[in-house]
Amino acid sequence: EYVVRPCLIDGYKFEMRQYMLVRGDGTAYTYERALIRRSSVRYAPDSADRRAHITNKWVQTKWEASNELCDLEEIELVSTKWPHYQHVLEASIVPLMQDLADVIQPLLAAGAARRPASASANHFELFACDLVVDENLQAKLMEVNINPAFGAFLPTTKAQLIEPMFADLVNLVVLPATVGVAPKAGRFRRVRQAQAGDLGGATSHSSSKEMQAHFAYITFKRSPRKKYEEKVVTERPVLLSRVDPSSKGCL
């Protein structure tokens, strides 16, 4: 569902990339900082310019350092620069991440029977959850990325978000697995604790179906059909004839 009344930063729509780490035993964490990607075109619900509505880097700058309107420094931010982030994290993002961690447990359970003998609780996956925030400061999940890119950020983003996050990740899951030290979460906040029986026991029919659907989606993401979608569908004009033009945003 399109969020007609998004929260705005100085009149511009934005999205947040919130990172979520899931350990092999089902314990889940979210990071207490996020990436903010702002649009380069002021938001108007009836704007025909895609850049007013879709805030990812490809649409905004085609992965370049700038477009004709702005430099990347103006549209790529760390959440510490947004005064509402801490409130949104506590009131909306953490509950959302808790729900998401519960939802994926059937997938983990379905894959438990295929785990190698070397599997441990410290095996992990780092996901990137893309969120949009509405004018009431409620975060809405748009998608979850299973292989997020980390090599195309600004130096300030790397220094304030990416490098500290990976340092905390090493202390939380890598060093405990390799040298046996006690885990240190840093800015990773636990949103779900592993529970007895999470990954054991018989796999339900419903969880098997969910796993099949998951792999079908991954196959689609890597297929020529997906490439066609990226090439053709994204070039179509945005049609927003039914949106409410009175959106004001939250700032």
Summary of the structure (lengths in Angstrom):
residues: 251
radius of gyration: 19.6
end to end distance: 22.1
largest distance: 58.7
contacts: 697
relative contact order: 0.22
helix: 38%
strand: 22%
